[in-house]
Each structure stands twice: as structure tokens, then as C-alpha cells.
């Protein structure tokens, strides 16, 4: 008799959820996709596009900031040095024709350090980002006296009827674990369980988070094991899940 594969809930939005699920399946883990959030375009003004054309470099902490950017904005920054938080974001930049791209291969702190070590202190930087973010990169860069132009290209919204979808997945999914790719997803899970007073639904599951900070909203409401990826990347999170269940 074949043993049941470990089964986990993937909560990130599409199209990333399907990529994560495919990687988990290749690793021998069954994934159930249940996005907690979705990304939507934000309008980028002509003034922001003009400001982007005047900067000396571009910082990006998410590939979504590039894929949601309007063509006028990507055209304005295509020839500029682009500093990406990680390799996936760097690949997204190159796919848009940006030739001078460097990856920090880490988090916002690593990206701020890379920028600080590479370009002069008075060089203006455009930060392409989402409306929902930690604020870590702009704080780090501002501490060095750099002029940062924030250009928000996308927003993250919770999906409709999320509480019902979460409780339904937890009650009927026979799950061993839950993947949380952001602090927002963790907060939404905590809020949904608080509304229904069903925190026990996750008590015997393993929660896998993209970072230790992302798991903080859940630590106060459950005794479930919370395991953070060693670095905030999807591949690192997937490997953490694989090593936990298939060691």
C-alpha cells in the first residue's frame, strides 16, 4: 500500500502559487492551492514616469513590481542599473529588456547594502514597489541620506469570502502544513481563525513562513510549529518544507 504524500496548503497569489505547487509536487509533496490574496495594477502617473527617467538607479524587491509596471515606466528605466532583491526578481527585470541588473540574493537589508556599496551616496534611486510592503528598504536607504522616489505599481488585496475559504480548506483538506509567503497572509489567517474562534484548526499543523517576521501574527494564537525559511525566497521555503517532511 502506497503511503500518502504530505499535503500542504499554498496560500500565495497566482501565478506564483502554481509555480510553488509544481515545485512541491516534484519534491513528493501534494499541494492544495488556496490563495489568500491577489495582486492588482495601480495607476502610475506621468509625473512618476518622468521622475523615474531622472534617477540614476532602480531598486526592486518583488518581481510583481515589474510585471505590474506600465510600459511607459519600464521604458523609462530600462537602460538604468537595476538592483534586485533576489534572482527571481532579477530574471523578471532581464525579461523586460533591462541589461544592467544585479541581484542581492537576499532580503531588503542585503539589497540596501548592495546599493550602498555600488553607487555614490547622492545618486537618486527609484524604488518600484507595492503599496503593501515592510518599508525596510526605504528606511535603510534613507538612513544613508539617499533620495528615494517611491513608485507603487501594484496592490495586494485579500480575496473575497476569504474566511469561508480558509476554514473550508482547513476542515476538509486533511492538511499537514500551510505555506505562508508573507506577513499579510499570516495576518489574514490569524484574523480568519479569530473571527470564527477556530484557532484549533491549525494547532496540529506545521506552519512554514517566508521569514521569522512573517510568522509573528500566528505565534500569539497557536502552539503549532512555525518554521521559517532560512532566507526569504520561494525556493528556500520549498526546500524547508521538503526537508521537514521527507528527511
N, C-alpha and C positions, 0 to 999 in steps of 0.2 A: 504493500500500500504506500502510495507516494505521500510524503509529509506535506502539509500545507505550507505554502510560502508565507513569509512575513508580509503583513498587509498594512500599508500606511496611507494616511490622508495627505494629499498635496494641496496646499492652500494658496499658492501664489497665483497671480493672474495669468491668463493666456497672453502671448503664445509660450511664455516660459514654462507654464505648468505642464504642457505636453512634452517639452524637452526634458524636464526633470523626470516625468513619468517614464519616458523611454529609457533614460539612463538607469533608473531604478529597476526596470524590467530586465535590462541587460545584466544587471548585477544579481538577479534572482529574487527581487522584491516586488510584490504586487502593489501598484499604486492606484488609489482612487482619487480622481481629480475633483476638487470642490473649492474653486476659487472664492476667497473671501472678499477680494477687491477686483476692480477693473480700472484700467488707465484710459484717460480721455485727453484729447488735444486741448491746449489752452491757446487763445489768440495771442500772437506775438505782434506787437505794434511795429509800425515802420520806424519809430524812434529807437526801439530796441535793436532792430536790424542795423540801423545806422550806427548805433553805439558799438555793436559787435564788430563792425567793419573797422573801427578805430583802435581796437585793443591790440596788444602785442602777442597775446596767447589766450588759449581757451582751456578751461578745466571742465571735466565731465565726470560725474560719479555714478552715472547709470546709462546704459545703452538706450533706455527709454527716452532720455532727454534728447537723443539724436534722432531716433526713429519717429518721434512726435514733432520734431522741429520742422517748420515750413521750409520749402525750398529756398526762399529768399534768405533765410538765416544761415542755412548750410552753405549757400553760395558765398555769403559774406565772410565766413570763417574758414573756408576750405583750404586756403593757402597758408593759414597760420599754424604755428606749433600747437598741437593738441596734447594735453596731459590727461590721461585716462586713469581711473582708479584701479582698473584691472584689465586682464587680457580680453575678456568678452566685450567690454566697453571699447577697448582699442580696436578690436575687429570691426565693431559697428561703425567706428569712425572711418576706418580704411575702406569699408564697403561703400561709404558715401563719397569716396574720392579724396579723402584727406591723407596726404602723403607723409606729413611730418608728425607722427604720432608716437608718444612714449607712454608706456604702462608703468604705474607704480606697483602693480602686482600686490595690492594690499588693501588698506582702508583709507579713510579720509585723512588720517594723520600721515600715512605714508605718502599720499598724494601731495599734501601740503609741503612735506619735506622735499619731495622731488622738485616741485615748482620752486621752492626756496633755494635749492641747490643749483638750479639750472638757469633761471632768468634773473635779471637785475631787479633790485628791490622796488624801483619806481616804475616798473613795467605794468601797465594796466592789464587786468585779466578779466575775461568774460567767463562767468560760471553758468553753463547750461544745466538746468536742474528742474526738479519737480516742485510743485507747491508744497508737498509734504516731504520734509527732509529733517535730518538731525540738526543742521546748522553748524556741524563741526568744521567743515572745510572753510566756510567764510569766516568763522571765528579765528581759526588758525592763521589764515592768510591776513586777516585784518590786524592781528597782533604784530605782524611784521611791517605794518604801515602800508600794505599794498592797497591799491584802489581796485575794488571788485565790482563788476557790473553783473548783477543777478538777472538772468533771463529764464523765466519759468516757461517751459514748453508743454508740460503735461500736469495733470492732477490725478490723484488716486482716490477713488470713491468705493465705498462698500457696496456690494451687490444687493439687489432688492431681496427682501424677505430672508435676510441672512440668518437671523436667529433660528428660524424654522429649518433652514438648510443645514446649519451646524448640528442642531440637536438630532435631526433625522439621520445625518451621516454617522454620528456617534452612537446612536441607538441601534442602527441597522447594519453598520459596516463591518462588525467583528474586527475591529482595528487593533493593531499592536502599537502603532505610533502615529504621530502627527508632525508634519514638517511645517515650520513657520519661517518664512523668508524675510520677515520684517517685524519691527516692533508694533506697527499698526495692526498686523494680522494677529499678533499675540493679544493686543488690547481688545480687538473685536471678539476674539474667542472668550476672553475673560468676561467681557461685558455680556455676551450672549448667555453664558452659563450663569452669570449673576442674575440676569433678568428671569431666567427660568428656575433658578435655585437648584440647578442640577450639576454642581461642580463635581459630584462624584463620577460623572461620566468620563472624566479624564484621569481619575486617581490611579488607575492601574495601567495606564498607557505611558509610553515614553515620548516626551516632547523634544523634538530636535529643532534648535533655533539657529539662525544665521549668525548670531553673536550672543554673548552673555547679556548684553544690554537689552536685546530684543526679548529675552525671556522674562524680564523683570515683572511685567504685568501679571504673569501667571504664578510666579513664585509665592505670592501672597495668598492665593486661593486654593492651592492644591499641594499635596505631598507627592505628586507624580515626579518621576525622574525627569530633569530638564538637562539636556546635553547640548552644548553649544559647539558649532563648528570651530576649528582652530583658527581659521581666517574667514572673513565674511564673503565667501564665494559659493555659488551653487555646487560646483564640483567637490569642494571641501565638505559641504553639508551632506551630499550624497555619499561620499566616502565614509563619513561619520556614521551614517545610517547602516551602510553595508558592514562596517567593522563591528557595529553593535550586535546586529542580528546574525551575522554569518561568521563570526570569529570561531 
